[in-house]
Amino acid sequence: AKKEIDTAFSEGKNVLLHGVTSSGKTHIYLEKIEECIHQGKNVLFLLPEIALTKQITQRLEKKYGKALGFYHNKLTDFERVEVWRKIRNNELKILIGTRNSLFLPYQNLGLILVDEEHDSAYRPKETKPFFNAKDAAQVLAKFYNASVILGSATPSVESYYAAQNDKLRYVFLGERFGSVALPKIELIDFKEE
């Protein structure tokens, strides 16, 4: 899967990474982050909500420490200005944030990861201005000559359609890591039960 992503990036294509739960999407993210940092570029890791960060945050904090930042709605104004300043001065190598982090003044963005790309939090209908963070991430990446990975266990219909029409490269991880079996699903008719 990583080779397929590398090939897509070398051809200037963004990637839809469709991986079943526990297939190793996070592991691929971490490898691509590492590569990007080694090239002297910065990484934006978008999440639909900041509560989802615990697992990956711990791994990244151990490795990058103060070069890792966070940007989300729960920050105070002072904290937001501080993150803005650090991004402007290129002090942060990796920023983990929600959709508003797309508007920070990046200096040399190399990779944008959009995790759980199917999530409706990327295009809320109650918060103005209305925009789709997935689409905005791809436009932003073009400005910086950066690459984008849209990752999900259940890709959105529009992303899947874009991949089928060769606007995105489709990379599929169909097995769980360590050959762990997928759960058995049984449909139950509640009326009958």
BAFIVEX-285943 format. One record per residue (C-alpha): x, y, z; residue in three letters. Coordinates in steps of 0.05 Angstrom, whole numbers, plus 5000, padded with zeros to 4 digits. Last residue first. Example, Ala and Ser with C-alpha at 12.3 -4.5 7.8 and 13.67 -1.06 7.14 Angstrom:
BEGIN
527349795143SER 524649105156ALA 
END
This chain:
BEGIN
425147725348GLU 420647735287GLU 419648485290LYS 427048585306PHE 429348235242ASP 436648075258ILE 442448135210LEU 448747775232GLU 455648055224ILE 461847635239LYS 467648055262PRO 473748105216LEU 479147595229ALA 486047815254VAL 491147685199SER 496548055238GLY 494048725212PHE 486948695188ARG 486048535115GLU 483048935058GLY 487849525054LEU 485749884990PHE 489250444953VAL 485150854904TYR 488951414868ARG 484652044864LEU 481852394803LYS 482151724767ASP 474551674756ASN 473951094806GLN 477851504857ALA 473252104848ALA 467251634858TYR 470351364922TYR 471452074946SER 464252274929GLU 461251644961VAL 464951765026SER 470051245046PRO 468450725100THR 474950505134ALA 477651195119SER 483751575096GLY 484452165049LEU 491852245035ILE 494052915005VAL 500653124973SER 503953804973ALA 505754274916ASN 504454834965TYR 498655164929PHE 496154484905LYS 495854234977ALA 491154814995LEU 486354594940VAL 486453874965GLN 485354095037ALA 479554545015ALA 476153944982ASP 476753525045LYS 474954125090ALA 468254225054ASN 466154945063PHE 460555345096PHE 463155985129PRO 459355925174LYS 457655365222THR 450954995220GLU 451754565157LYS 458154215179PRO 462753975122ARG 468753635153TYR 464453435214ALA 460552995165SER 465852455172ASP 467652075108HIS 474952305110GLU 476151925175GLU 483352195172ASP 485252755125VAL 492852745120LEU 496053355088ILE 503253295066LEU 508953755045GLY 507154435075LEU 512854925073ASN 511055585108GLN 504055475134TYR 499956095152PRO 493855765186LEU 487255715148PHE 487054955142LEU 487154915218SER 479755085217ASN 478154365195ARG 480554045259THR 487753985279GLY 494153595287ILE 500054025266LEU 506753715251ILE 513454065240LYS 511954655286LEU 517155205293GLU 516055465222ASN 515556195245ASN 508556255217ARG 506555585246ILE 509255795314LYS 505656465310ARG 498956135292TRP 499855635349VAL 501056205398GLU 495156595370VAL 490755985381ARG 493255895452GLU 491656625468PHE 484756575439ASP 483455965483THR 483555275451LEU 477254845451LYS 475854995377ASN 481954625351HIS 489354695335TYR 494654225361PHE 502254255354GLY 508153775347LEU 515354035341ALA 515454085417LYS 515753325425GLY 517152985358TYR 517952245374LYS 514452155440LYS 509152665421GLU 507852295355LEU 506351625388ARG 501951935442GLN 498152355391THR 496751745346ILE 492851385400GLN 489451995433LYS 487352385371THR 479952215363LEU 477652735414ALA 480253295367ILE 474353225321GLU 473953105245PRO 481453005243LEU 486453355198LEU 493953205202PHE 497953775171LEU 505153585158VAL 511254035147ASN 517053945100LYS 524553855112GLY 524953225070GLN 526052815134HIS 519453115161ILE 515752855099CYS 518752155105GLU 516852115179GLU 509752355164ILE 509151825109LYS 511351285157GLU 506551525211LEU 500651545163TYR 502350835139ILE 502150595212HIS 495650965223THR 492550605163LYS 494649925191GLY 488849455176SER 485749545245SER 478949765216THR 478649645141VAL 483050085098GLY 481050545042HIS 486751025029LEU 484251534977LEU 490651834949VAL 492752484915ASN 496052444846LYS 502352804824GLY 505352194789GLU 510752144843SER 505152194895PHE 501351604863ALA 507751184861THR 509151334935ASP 501951144952ILE 502450494914GLU 509050344949LYS 505750475017LYS 500050005000ALA 
END
